[in-house]
Amino acid sequence: MELKEKILSSYVAFENGVNINSDLHEIRTEALQNFEKLGFPTKKLEAWKYTSLNSILKEDYSIFPDRDAAVELADVKKYFIHEIDSYKIIFVDGKYSSFLSNTTHDGKDICLLSAAFSKEKYKPIVEKYFNKIAKQDNLTSLNTAFATEGAFIHIPKNVEVEKPIQIINFTTGKENATMLQPRNLIVVEKNAHVQIIERHQNLNNNAVLTNSVTEIYTDTHATVDYYKIQNDNNSASLVDNTYIEQQKESTCSLHTFSFGGNITRNNLNFYQKGEHINSILKGITIIEGKQHVDHHTLVNHIEPNCESHQDYKGIYADRSTGVFNGKVIVEKEAQKTNAYQQNNNVLISDKATVNAKPQLEIFADDVKCSHGCTIGQLDDQALFYMQQRGIPKKEANALLMYAFANTVLESVKIPEVKKRITKLIADKLGVNIGFDL
Amino acid sequence: MSKYTEDDLREELKTKEYEYGFYTDIESDKFPNGVNEEIVRAISKKKNEPEWMTEWRLEAFRIWEQMEEPEWANVTYKKPNFQEISYYSAPKKKPKLNSLDEVDPELLATFEKLGISLEEQKKLANVAVDIVMDSVSVATTFKETLAEKGIIFMPISEAIQEHPELVKKYIGSVVPKTDNFYAALNSAVFSDGSFCYIPKGVRCPMELSTYFRINEGGTGQFERTLVIADEGSYVSYLEGCTAPQRDENQLHAAVVELIALDDAEIKYSTVQNWFPGDSEGKGGVFNFVTKRGLCETNAKISWTQVETGSAITWKYPSCILKGNNSVGEFYSIAVTNNHQQADTGTKMIHLGKNTKSTIISKGISAGKSQNSYRGLVQINARAENARNFSQCDSLLMGNECGAHTFPYIEAKNKSAQIEHEATTSKIGEDQLFYCNQRGIDTEKAIALIVNGFSKEVLNKLPMEFAVEAQKLLEISLEGSVG
């Protein structure tokens, strides 16, 4: 059976497990109809021109993974940023793991979406925010239809969350291929401040397809600092849809580190709904083998006097393929916008491919918009210089690549995350140097 | 052209609606509206074409029937009804003349209004002009001078008769019939166009040029141009267009194919000033053009275009860099005003080793217009050491217009070096103030700044064209201050 058919037919079974007499269920049913109409994206769609999901849609995914999966802390500890104290919202096969997690309701809510759905006191927030900025496109609709669990983070005004929050989705799927639909809702109210680290990790070699949707609302003067660490194994694929709405004077920065996975597609959408907003989108991609990473970004400048900064660096080895599709829209009203977009790529193998499409759509005249995109190689002279001074070629190469990617790392605000990423880069490049020379 | 002064411009700006919007009444031999196999056969028969050409057209027509009109471009318009267009119209008196004296005086008057005095051009500009008026060439100059060097420059309809082996070999080799909707339509019904062949090692001594003109109301113009530069040759080709003012939309779907064989160089310059529609956006030409060049080893193709006209422009002059060390260049200025929409750019396909391409695109949008750059740079796996530099700058005038860039960059070779940059800006108030202070009025100041912004591209045009283009830019942006 085709995956789409299988998903559609399993909705009836899904309805048995949820409350079908709620507003939420109406949203779900509508989303399912939308998915039924649109189906999975194909390369014929402009937005999916360079990324084909065909190879991963062939798997016979189980849509409702086994409930009883359990993991030992010792097995998964290495996937946490464990050097620091943090709140943790951990899911195993799409189900909440209270044993691994550390949540709170003390002055703020760092808990579960299922709890927010079921408890009366969260109803106004869910009604106001859930599924409001998420696009009604194919995969987001699929997620909306089936999503029952994910992180729910609500930070009231003037609260600065004292430690980072880690959201990790583990997959054990011991017996078969697993499809997951995690859904996160993050509401950060006026003047609040939060740091979040998100990760998806497959723990065995069975196929996993994660179709994740995250909605983030950043109210006036709030600050959100978000890190996505994508270093999954080669049997895991990820479609990560993130929607961010910002109100005036807010700052949201989002770093995506893509070092692994089979096919990774990041749909990152920023909507600026006030003045003096700053949006920062950065990413480092270092992949090899047949890995595929696609960064699809959208920054929609709706109001005047806002800024956006994009900086994506990519290093591609073996037969890997990278895609960068960055779109900046400056609406008629958004005068004095300052939008900047940079995408630099290095190919280190003859078989690697990069497809870039930096796109600008500008309807206002008094704006500063620029984009730059390069594809090239490491500087031979710099390599030679280092080799002359006794640095082996491999290390010299790694140093150059690290320097190349460093503009993205510079703005990482959590030192432990920076350290972890640095280590991941070193591992990825097969060297044993700390880069903190 | 060269005696054009500021006073003239001021006068012109005052009186300007669409300067070249006149209509010459020449009795036309016109086909009934619509297109079908019969019409295609009839066009072919009318032109006395050999059997293979008729078949080629019919094949293209069958392909076209299967195709759908593309919708991906960033333009909106009412699609033309292809059955309401007459696909052939030719001036009835068909003069085939060697001297101008024999030409219909009414035609000559038309050309004078257009500013192409044949006499003058013959003497002063050293330009051979192959004038296409309503699809059939009526006058060809300098043919004999060119013939001495073995250069063939004639209407394609004659070339089909006289040099069938060349036409047969190259037509459709760069833009196949199946390429796209409009190219297929053009292949089926093309009326006429220019054919040019430069023999081995010959440097064409003069700029070759054609003036296209849409004349008969409701007649679609389907030009077909084929330029072949044989090994080691050089040619510079100019194309310029003006069209009469008309209330209904006119369709223009041309195909231009360039073939630069080993060590050859082709420079193709266009000034396009089709009727853009009036200030309400009514009327105006739909310009759906397929232009593509093929470079063999060490060959070079350079496209330069100044696009100021047309209601809708849909045009991507491209280079296929097939041979090693071949070079492709694209220099473009696209100006849109009022309700014009332009979706234009280029494709650089790098196949050979050490291939280089340069893209400089300047977009200027004013009024309520939309101006898009759409480009592709593709480095194939075997294209070692390919190099590309792209620069797309947009200038916005007023907050009702839009400027867009859609660059596609695809690299499959690690030795490729690609740089792309784009900026968007507006004319600074301080710049205008500076000019005003020095007694330059705002309109002139804008013209000055726009010319500075476009200079890199204007410099690439042949001298006579550059003057004309500069003038066109000023006229096109008239009334857009604010």
Chai-1 contact restraints between the chains, C-beta under 6 A:
chainA,res_idxA,chainB,res_idxB,connection_type,confidence,min_distance_angstrom,max_distance_angstrom,comment,restraint_id
A,K332,B,N399,contact,1.0,0.0,6.0,A-B,restraint_1
A,L347,B,K414,contact,1.0,0.0,6.0,A-B,restraint_2
A,S349,B,K414,contact,1.0,0.0,6.0,A-B,restraint_3
A,D350,B,K414,contact,1.0,0.0,6.0,A-B,restraint_4
A,T353,B,K412,contact,1.0,0.0,6.0,A-B,restraint_5
A,V354,B,A411,contact,1.0,0.0,6.0,A-B,restraint_6
A,N355,B,E410,contact,1.0,0.0,6.0,A-B,restraint_7
A,A356,B,I409,contact,1.0,0.0,6.0,A-B,restraint_8
A,K357,B,Y408,contact,1.0,0.0,6.0,A-B,restraint_9
A,Q359,B,F406,contact,1.0,0.0,6.0,A-B,restraint_10
A,L360,B,T405,contact,1.0,0.0,6.0,A-B,restraint_11
A,E361,B,H404,contact,1.0,0.0,6.0,A-B,restraint_12
A,I362,B,A403,contact,1.0,0.0,6.0,A-B,restraint_13
A,I362,B,T424,contact,1.0,0.0,6.0,A-B,restraint_14
A,F363,B,G402,contact,1.0,0.0,6.0,A-B,restraint_15
A,A364,B,N399,contact,1.0,0.0,6.0,A-B,restraint_16
A,D365,B,L396,contact,1.0,0.0,6.0,A-B,restraint_17
A,D365,B,G398,contact,1.0,0.0,6.0,A-B,restraint_18
A,D365,B,N399,contact,1.0,0.0,6.0,A-B,restraint_19
A,D365,B,K426,contact,1.0,0.0,6.0,A-B,restraint_20
A,D366,B,K426,contact,1.0,0.0,6.0,A-B,restraint_21
A,C369,B,T424,contact,1.0,0.0,6.0,A-B,restraint_22
A,S370,B,T423,contact,1.0,0.0,6.0,A-B,restraint_23
A,H371,B,A422,contact,1.0,0.0,6.0,A-B,restraint_24
A,G372,B,E421,contact,1.0,0.0,6.0,A-B,restraint_25
A,C373,B,I409,contact,1.0,0.0,6.0,A-B,restraint_26
A,C373,B,H420,contact,1.0,0.0,6.0,A-B,restraint_27
A,T374,B,E419,contact,1.0,0.0,6.0,A-B,restraint_28
A,I375,B,A411,contact,1.0,0.0,6.0,A-B,restraint_29
A,I375,B,A416,contact,1.0,0.0,6.0,A-B,restraint_30
A,I375,B,I418,contact,1.0,0.0,6.0,A-B,restraint_31
A,G376,B,Q417,contact,1.0,0.0,6.0,A-B,restraint_32
